[in-house]
Each structure stands twice: as C-alpha cells, then as structure tokens.
C-alpha cells in the first residue's frame, strides 16, 4: 500500500472543505482507496490529509494531477509539508 501525505494550513477550514468534497482532481478515479482528514486541536485551520493507494505509482500520478489542477492555490492553502508519497513499512491495529 502507498500513501500520499499532505500537511498545510488554510484561512478558513469551513470555506475550504467544500472544494475537497467536490474532488476536482478525481481521487477515486485515480485509484485512491480511502482518505482521512485530520485537524490540529490547537489550530483547526491546520490540516493533515492521508490518501491510500494500491501502489506508489498511482499515488505519484495523483500527486502530479493534483498539483496540475491548481488545488494547492485555492482556499488560502499554505503547504507545510508534502505532498509526499510513502509506502507502508508496517501497520498494526490496537
């Protein structure tokens, strides 16, 4: 399994979120199997996104498609790190 990880801050989460829900870059059509959005408890406009893909190649292709879509320039996004593609080295459930 591969992941695309992204950490950023937005001006207003509630104004930014509908753009993610519209999915302009086509997550599912690009092979994503799930995504998780987390928000900092100290700053709810600080956002962490994790998308899962069956392969690193699919995750990289989506990363490139997302960057080309202009999504990072909308909603007052300020990228802190990523988008980074990583492969799962270990997973445990407790």
C-alpha positions in Angstrom: 0.0 0.0 0.0 1.1 3.5 -0.7 0.2 6.8 0.9 0.1 10.4 -0.2 0.6 12.7 2.9 0.0 16.4 3.0 0.2 19.0 5.8 -1.0 22.5 5.3 -2.9 25.5 6.8 -6.0 27.2 5.3 -7.5 30.6 6.0 -10.9 29.0 6.9 -11.5 25.3 7.1 -15.2 25.5 6.6 -14.8 27.6 3.4 -12.0 25.3 2.2 -13.7 21.9 2.8 -16.4 22.0 0.1 -13.6 22.2 -2.5 -12.3 18.9 -1.2 -15.7 17.4 -1.2 -16.1 18.3 -4.9 -13.0 16.3 -5.6 -11.8 18.3 -8.6 -8.7 16.0 -9.2 -10.8 12.8 -9.1 -9.3 10.8 -6.1 -11.3 7.6 -6.7 -10.9 7.7 -10.5 -7.2 8.0 -9.9 -7.1 4.8 -7.8 -7.4 6.2 -4.2 -9.0 3.6 -1.9 -9.6 6.0 1.0 -8.7 9.3 2.5 -8.5 10.7 6.0 -8.6 14.3 7.0 -7.4 15.4 10.4 -7.3 18.9 12.0 -5.0 20.2 14.7 -6.7 20.5 18.1 -4.8 23.7 18.7 -5.5 25.3 15.3 -8.5 23.9 13.4 -7.3 25.5 10.2 -4.1 23.3 10.2 -5.0 20.2 8.2 -3.4 16.8 7.6 -4.6 14.6 4.7 -3.7 10.9 4.1 -4.8 9.2 0.9 -4.3 5.5 0.4 -3.5 3.9 -3.0 -2.7 0.3 -4.0 0.6 1.4 -5.5 3.2 4.1 -5.3 2.9 4.7 -9.0 -0.8 5.5 -8.6 -0.1 7.8 -5.6 2.6 9.7 -7.6 0.4 10.1 -10.6 -2.4 11.5 -8.4 0.1 13.8 -6.7 1.1 15.2 -10.1 -2.5 15.5 -11.2 -3.5 17.3 -8.0 -0.6 19.8 -8.4 -1.5 20.5 -12.0 -5.2 21.1 -11.1 -4.3 24.2 -9.1 -5.9 22.8 -6.0 -3.0 24.0 -3.8 -3.6 27.6 -4.8 -7.2 27.6 -3.8 -8.7 28.2 -0.4 -5.8 30.1 1.0 -3.7 26.9 1.4 -0.2 27.3 2.8 1.7 24.0 2.4 3.8 23.0 5.4 5.0 19.6 4.0 4.2 17.4 1.1 2.6 16.1 -0.8 4.8 13.2 0.0 4.3 9.7 -1.4 5.3 6.9 1.1 5.0 3.2 1.2 3.7 1.4 4.3 6.6 -0.3 6.1 4.5 -1.6 9.0 0.9 -1.4 10.2 -0.6 -2.6 13.5 -4.0 -2.2 14.9 -4.6 -1.9 18.7 
